[in-house]
């Protein structure tokens, strides 16, 4: 699939989530033509830290996957899980789960 670029101005919503006892803020950008989530930004790690860089890179990758048409539930289902098979193994998996929940009609 080809990338569906988002317009320069688009609606967004910001919320918070907790993973591994840490709170994160996440902003979702929506395609105004389809209402689909097309980008994600996350903050919650110390600015300039390794985790801050990992979250930035993960958000870029998740956003590009969404813009290339990957379904949010497919993203969430592809992430690693802890032994119970349900709990995300990482903050990136928790973010993918949140994207999938937010994308539900």
FENQUI-V532966 format. One record per helix or strand of 2 or more residues. SS is the DSSP state (alpha for helix, beta for strand). FROM is the first residue (numbers start at 1). TO is the last residue. If there is no record, write none. Layout:
# FENQUI-V532966
ss	from	to
SS	FROM	TO
SS	FROM	TO
This chain:
# FENQUI-V532966
ss	from	to
beta	12	19
beta	22	30
beta	37	43
alpha	50	67
alpha	72	78
alpha	91	103
